[in-house]
Amino acid sequence: MRFFCFLLLAAASLQGATQSNANPGVISGTVVRPDGMTGIADVQILIVGPLTGPAANAAITMPFMIEEIADGAGMPKASAITNSDGRFEFKNLAIGQYAIRVQREGYFNAAGDTLSAQSIVLNATTPVIDLRVPMMRGATISGRVRDSAGQPIPNASVATYRIGYQNGREILESVNSKSADDRGEYRLFWLQPDEYYVGAAILPPGQAPTQIFLSPSGSIPSEQLFRTFYPGVQSARAASRLKIKEGDSLPGIDINMAPKPAMKVSGRIINTLTQANGQPEPTPANFYLMPRDATALNLAAVPYFRNMSQVNGEFEIRGVPPGSYDLVTTLPDSNGRAFPGRVSIEVGNQDLQGVTLSIHPGAEIKARIFLDGKLIPAAVPPAPQTTGTVPGGIVTAETLRAQIIGAPSTGPRLQFRSKDLYYSVFDSVASAGVRADAEGAYVYPSVPEGAYSLNATGIPANAYVADIRSGDKSVYDNGIVVGDQPPAPIDVMLSSGVQSIRGTVRSVDGKPAVGAMVVLVPPPARRQNVLLYRNVRSLITGEFTIANVPPGNYKLFAWETVPNTAFMNAAFIAKFESLGREISVAAGGTLSFELPVIPRN
């Protein structure tokens, strides 16, 4: 594993030693431990440049790609390795912009991140720059995994997790994972300083810690199946969080595996979808158990799978721990579109029987789109033509793709986005088969049941979504819930007159803050609407532009570094509320600001 620390430097071009008189510039430095005194040997240094035009900004926005950027732009590059004192030096540099990459396996930059940026200018009066680059040595966590009888568990998968964010909701992000040895011992190394949860899972023989696969029986064994967090609890919220510092070694982090839950959830699928079209009843594509606790720390991206069996509409899911869940399954209709059945369940300390999962064909939803009060008639181009089907009348993949994705719209369209924590296939299915009616409305014939947020795509330039209404109720901020009955018709209200926000982000010493995350945050009453946020990164000059901002009141923040979508989390943003700049955006024009950066620490 390789970890990177970057310094982006405005300096001069790489030239040969024969041109030393013409290019007197020097960039040198020392890579040191956080004490500022101890040098780090064998650090790889890459310098590329001169970087000009698009390549200069690309090096800021994609610092891991600076070597590829240099190659693509025909820019020179050179490399060096620090000596025993941590020193490096590049000579014969002319005026220009450079990017320097600093890396050594198991080390991180001084803030504990894998990425940092700094702007420096070499000129005739300052031709020599000497840098001090602090890096931190990674930490180690080790221990044993034991069963409830205190016996070691060989080959258990052990992973470290830290808190991340998905649309502002706290989730667990896997950072590193290893398998325990035959004595149940594990060692996780090269961990950047941070706070971690440690969890263990028992995987089927031969399965890698991050592998997920679908078995012929329909069960999905994965590391999601069952986990115990240090010291021996099933809930991450109840687990101990370990704070590790530079170079730490934490032994004795022993995990006592909790007894695997034995509860079963069983019931029957009632499939009105297949009864309506007369097709044979298919086997469910997947079963999902989605925890309904909004404060639960669930793993990112992957739904909560469980072993299951299903025969003739009857199902059984095994090994379910107590908790509140949404139980979801999917079945395809005669066109191959997946429709869900969903039911809320409470699992206690005994088996749950008699659960009914009803699958409906979806609800018809009509939507009209207005710009400045005038109806924009629906325009739906014909779906692409496909040729033939496979034997048995089952649609081909090309046909299914045409039904779900369709041809590009010639005008604005209503967009459905599932509000489930996890990725959902129902976003695209909701728009399948859309047509226009005689009154100029879009008709979505079979929107699967579920909770959706709503947005409009393909809207005219200089326009924004002012509101989305279902009947006499605004649903733009909170979305809609679709059941087996259609909601009131939806009106998407577009208005003209967006504005741009420009400015410069500066560090505490007044210099341009390079690569800062500039975020426009809506007022507290509307922060549940993720579509109202805007974010960009500042350029090498510290400048930023946020285009197409709807009128309204906002707060403007600039972070040196911030976790992805953390600014959408109420508890996170509360820590920085006083550091945001209140702004009022009117229709049209451009606002300009200077913003102080919020330091990473």
N, C-alpha and C positions, 0 to 999 in steps of 0.2 A: 504494500500500500504506500502511496506517495502523497505527501501533503505539501502544500505550496504556500509561500509568502511572497507577495509581489510589491515592488516599488515601481511606480510609474514616474519617470523622470523627464523633464524638459531639459535636454542637454544638447549634444552635438554628434556629428556623424562619425562612424567607425572608419578609420583610414589606416593604411599601412605605416610601418615605422619609418619608411623613407620620406613621409610627409610630416614628420614631427614638428618641423618649424612652422608649417602652415596651420597645424592643428595642435595648439598647446594645451587643450583641455584635458583634465584628468578627473575621473570619478573613482574614488577609492573608498574603502570602508572596512569596518570590523563587524562581524556577526558575533553577538555576545549573548550570554545567559541573562536572565532578568536582573541579576545583581549589577550588570553594567560593566563588570570587570573580567569575567571568565570568557575567553574566546571559544568559539565552536569550530572545530576543524572539519574538513571534508564536506563543507557545504557547497553545493553546486550553484554557480552564478551564471545566468545567461543574460546577455545584453543584446538588444536589437535596436536598429535605427540607422539613419534618422527616420523618424515616423512623422509624416505630414498628412494633412487632409483627412480623409475617412479612416486611414489606418491609425491615426493618432487617437481618435475617439473609439475605434474598435478595440484598441489595446486596453482602454479603460473599462468598457462594457463587457469584454470577453478576455480577461487577463490570463486565464488558463490557456488561451489560444495564441499568445503573442508570437511564439515561434512560427506557427502556421500563418499568422497575419504577415509576419516579416517575409516568409517565403512567397506568399501570394502577391505581395506588393513589391517584391524584388528588393527588399531592404537588407543591408548587411547585418550580420550577427557574429557574436564571439562568445566564448565561454571561459570560465575559470573555476578553480576549486580553492576554497580558503585553506590557508596553511595552519600550522599547529596553534597559532595565536588568533585564528579566525579572520585574518586579513585577506583582502582582495584588492585588485587595482586594474583599471582600464585607462590606457594612455592614448594620446594622439586623437583627441576628440574635438570635433568642430561644433559650431553652434547648430542646434536642432533639438528635436525631441527624442528621448530614448525610453525604452522600457527595460527594466532589470527584473529578472525573476530569481528569487532566492529559495532554495529548496534543500531539504535533507529529510529522509524518511524518519518518522517518529518525532519531528519537531513542528512547532506552530509559531505564528507570529506573537508579538508581545501581548496582544489582547485575547489570545486563545482562539482566534479565527484562522481560517485558511486563506484569507485574502485581505490585503491592505493596500492603500494607495497614497502616494506622496508626490507633490509637484515641486521641481527644482529647476532653476534656469542658470545655465552657464553663459556668461557674457565676457566681454573684454576686461571688465574690472574684476570679475570673479571667475577665473578660468579653472579653478581647482576646488572641488567639493569633496569633503571627507565625511562619510556617513557612519552612524552606529545603528546597526540593525538588530534589535532584540528578538530572540526566538526562545521559545519554551520547549523543554523536553517533555515528551508525552508521558503519561502515567500508566500504571499497571494495577489491575484488580485481579485477585486470584482467590481460590477457595475450593470447596468440595460440594458436590451435589449428593444428598442422601435421601433415602426413602423414609417413610414414617417409622420404620423399625431401626433407623440409624445406619442402615447398610448403604455403601456407595452405589451410585447408579452410573454404570459405564455408558459412554457415548451420549450422555444427555447434551442437548443443545443449550448453551448459555449465551445470553445476549445482553448488551447494554442498551438502554433506551434513554432518550431525553425528551423533554416536552417541546413539541413543535406546534404549529397552528395550521388549520385548514379552514379557510374562510372565517378566521377569527376564533374557531373552536379549538380548545386544547386537545392534542392527540399525542400518542407516543410515536416517536421516530426511532427506528432501529439504527444504531450507530456501528456496532461491531458484534460479531458472533463467532464462537468457537465451540468445538465439541469437547466434552470431558474425556479423559483417558480411561483406561481400564480400571483405575482406582477411583473414578468419579472426580478427579481433580481437573481444574480448568485454569487457564491463564489468559486474560484479555489485556493486550498491550497496545502501545501507541494511541492512547486515548488523550484527546486534547482536554485541558483543564475545563471542567464544567460540572454540572450536577447530573447524576445518573441514577436510574433504576436498573437493577440487575434481575433478570428473569430466566428461568430454566423451563425447558419443555422436553418431553420424552417423544422422540420421533420414531417412525417405523424404521426397521433395519435398512441401511443403505441410502436413506434420504438425507440430502444436504439440508443445513439449517434454514436456508432461504427458499428451498424448493417447494413448489405448489403444483400438484398434479391432480388429474381427475381419474379415478379408478373406474373399471368397468361397472362396478356396482352402483356408481353414482355418488359415493362418498368422496370427500376431498380432505385427505389427511394433510396437515401442514403445521407449521409452528403455531398457527392460530388455535389448534385443537384444544390444548390445555397448557397453561403456564402457571408457574408459581414464582412469585416475586420475593426477593430477599426481604426479611429472613425466612418467611414461610407462609405467605398470604396469597390469595388469589386476586385481590383487587390492588391495582397500582396505587390507588389513592390511600390505601392502608399500608403500603410498603414503605420501607426506609429509603430515603433518597441520599445518595452518597455524594459529597462535595469533594472533588479532588483538585489538587493544586499542581503546579509545575513540578515534574519529576517524582510525584508521589508513587509509593508502592503500598497498596492496601491488601495485605494477605488476610486470610481467615474470613473472607466473605462467604460463609457457608450457607447453602440454600437447602432447607428441609422441605422436600416436596410435600405439598398438601395431598391428602387422599383424593384420587380422581373421582369426580362426582358420578353418581350412578343413576340419577334421575332420567326418566324417559318422557318424551312428549309424543303423544300419538293422537291420531284422529283420522278424518276423511276429507278428501278434496271434492267439493261440489263444483262441477265444471259446466256452467251454463254456456260457456263459449263454444265448446264442441257440441253440446246438445243442440245449439241453435243452427249450426251449419251441417250437422249430420256426419262429420268426420269421426273416424275412430279416436278413442281417447288416447292421447299420447302420454309418455312418461314425463314428469316434470323435469325441466332443465336443471334447476338448482333449488336447494333450500337455503335460506338465509335466516340467521338469528341475529337481529340487530338490537343491541341494548338501547333502551329508551331513556336511560339516565343521562340527562344533558351534561352532567358534571363528570361522567365516567371518562377515564383515560383509555381510549381504545386505540388499537394500532391503526396507522395511516393506511389508506387506500384499499385495504383488503377487508371484505365483509367477514362476519363472524360465522365461519362454516362449522358444520357438525356432521358426524356420521349419520346416515339415514338409510332407511329402506322404504320401498313403496311398491305395493301390489294392488291392482284393481282400484285405485283411488284411495286406498288406505295407506297411511304413512306412519313411520316411527322414527324419531330422532333420539339418539342415545348420548349419554354422558353430558347432560345439560346442567350447569351449576345454577343455584338459586338466583333469581333476578327477574327484572321486568324487561320484556322483549317485544319487538314486532317480529312475528314469524311471517316470512314472505316466501312464496314459491312462484315460478313462472311457467306458463304453458304457451305454445305457439297457436295462433289461429290458422285457418286454412291457407293464408297467404304467407305464413312463416313469421308473423310479427309476434313478439313475446308480450304476453299480458300477465300481470301479477295477481296473485291472491294474497291478501294481507289480513292478519288478525293480531290484536294485542293479547299477550298472555302473561300470567304471573306464575313463575316456577318457584315452588317452596321446597320442602324437604321430603317430598314424596312424588311419585310419578303423576304426570298430568295427562288425563285421558279425555277423549271425546271432543277434541279441538276440531272445529270446522273451518276449512279454508275455502271460501267461495271465490271463484274466478269469473269475472264479468267481462263482457266484450268492450267495455269502455264507454265513455259518455261523449255525445256530440256537443261540440263547443263552437259557437259562432263568435267571430271577432271582426270589428270594423276599425279602420285606422283613419284618423283625421289629422290634417296639418293646418294649424291656425284656424280651426273650426270647420274646415272644408273636408269632405270625405275624399279619401284616396281610394278609388275603386280597386277591388282585389284583382290581381293579375297573376295567374298561375300558368306557367308554360306547360305544355304536355310533357308527360314523363318520357324519358328515353325509351325507344323501342328495343326489346330484347328478343332473341330468337329461341323458341322452343322451351321445353321443360324436360326434366329427367323422367324416366319411367315411373308410372304411378301418379303422375299429375303433380308432383311436388315441385315447387318453384326452384329455379336455379339461383345461385348466389348473385348473379348479375341482376336478375329480376328483383330479388329481395333488396339489393342495394338501391336500385332505382326507386322502389316503393318507399324506402326509409329516407334516403337522402334526396332523391329527385333532382331535377335540373335547377340551376340557379334561378332565384326569383327575379322578376323584373321590377319589383317594388318592395316597399317595407313589408316585413312579416312579423307576426307574433312568435316569440321564442319561449318554449317551456323548458325550465331547468329544475330537475328533481331537487327537493330540499333534504333528501336523505344525506346522512353524513358521508356515506360511501358513494363511489361511482355507480351510476344507474344507467341501465340500457334504455330506460323509458323516455329519456329526453328526445332522442331521435324518433322513437316510435310514436310519440305524441303528435308529430307533424306528418306522419305517413298518410298518404291519400288525401292531403288537403285539396280542396277545390274552391271555386268561387261561385257564389249564388247570384241570382238575378238582381239583388239589391246592392251588390258590390261588397258583400261581406265574405271573409274567409270562413270556410266550414271545415273544422277538424273532426272527422267522423268518429274516431274511436280513440279517445284520449284515455290511457290506462289510469286506474284509480291511484291516488297518491297525492302528496303535497308538492306544489310547484311554486317557484318564483317565476315572474313574467318579465319579459323585456322585448324590445323591438329591434330587429336587425335590418340592415339595408336602408336606413332612413336617409333622407336627403342631407346634403352638406349644409352646415350651419343650422341644423335642427337638433332637437333633443327630446327625450321622453319627459313630458310635463306631468303626466299622470296616466295610470291604467285603472279603469273602473269596471266593476262587474255589477250591472244594475246601477243602483245609486250609491255604491260603496267603493272607496278607493282600495285597490288591492296591490298597488305598485310596491309598497314597502313590505307587506306581510304575505303576499301571494295568495293562492287559492288552494282549496282541498277539493279534489275530484273523487266522487264516489260513483255509484251506479246510476245516479240521477244527474242530468246536466246542470251546471251552474247557470246563473243569469248571463246573457250575452255580454261580451267583453268589448269595451271601447278603449282603444289606445289613442291618447291625446298627445300629438306632437306639436311643438311650438318652434318658431324661428328665433334666432338670436343667442348663439353661444358666445363665450368669451375665452380669451387665452390669458394664462398667467405666466409671467416670465420673471426671472430674478437670478440672483447669485447667492450661493451658499458659502459662508466663510467659517473657518475654524476659529478657535479661541485667540489665535495670534493674528487674526485678520487676513490670513492667506486664503485663496480659493480652496474650498473643500471638494476634492475630486471623488467622484463616484458615490456621493451621499445619496441616500434614499429620501426623496422629497414626496410627501404624502399629503393629499387633500382629503380631509376627514369631514363627513357631514355632521350636522348638529346632533346632539344626543338622542333626540326623539326619533331620528331616522337612521341610526347607525346599524340597525338590523338589515338594512338594504345594502347588500354588498356591491350593487351596481352603481352606487353613488360615490364610491371611492375612486381616486385617481392616484397613480404613483409613477414617478420617473426617476432616473439617476442623473446627477449633475455631471457635466462634462469636465474636461481637464482645466477649463477656465473657471469652474465652479458654477457655470450658468446652467439654467434649466428652463424648459418650456412645457407647460401643461395645456394642451389644446382642447377645444370643444367642451368647455366647462359650462354646465347649465347655470342659470341664475339661481342665487340662493346664498345662505350664510354657511360658512365653513370655518375650519381651523386648518392652518398650514403648518406642517412639521417638516423638519429635516434631520434625519438620523445618520450618523456616521456608519452605523450598521444596525439592522433590525431584523429579527426573524420573519420569515415569509408570512404575510397576512396577520402578524401579531397585532398590528395597529387596529384590526377589526375586533379585537377582544376587549371587552369592557374593563376587566381588571388590569390588563396591560396598559391600556391608554390612560387609565386613571393616574398612573404613576407620572405621566408626562403632560397631563392636561394643562398645567400652568406654563409649559414651555411652548405651546402652540400659539400661532399668531392668528387672531380672529380677523376674517376678511368677509366682505360682502360683495358678491358678484352680481352685476347687472347685465342686461342683455347687450351684446355687442361690445367691441373694443378690446383693450388689453390692459391688464394690471401688471405693475412691476414692483418687486420687493427685494430686499436683502434679508437673508435669513441666517441666524447663527446655527451652526450644526450642534446637535445633541451628541456629545462624545459617547463612544461605545461603552465606557465604564460608568 
